[in-house]
């Protein structure tokens, strides 16, 4: 299982987890859900207490990945399979993203 904490402008808003290849889970923090001034991470993932489940990486997060030559270069330099979308996301979305969202890898204990 791999996990990343999702931040908006440096403020923790939720957790994205890959439970197994092809099983993804996203949940907002209770503080984010209960604060009416905080917006959802995307229109397709409105704020709620229950977790979202998907068999594919949620499109919002998938679209944070590089494409084409940049993805090939990143996967080669980071030694991550180009088709390991979650691995590339955890390795690259903690910095240099377009927009306010970043994702920081969480090491399991």
Number of C-alpha atoms within 10 A of each C-alpha: 11 17 22 23 20 26 18 17 11 11 12 18 22 21 20 26 20 21 12 10 14 11 14 21 18 22 21 25 16 14 12 19 19 13 10 9 8 13 14 16 19 11 9 10 15 13 22 15 13 10 14 15 15 12 12 14 21 17 10 13 19 14 11 18 17 18 11 7 9 11 15 16 14 18 20 12 9 14 10 15 13 15 11 11 19 22 18 22 21 20 18 21 21 17 11 8 14 9 9 11 20 25 26 20 20 14 9 7 3
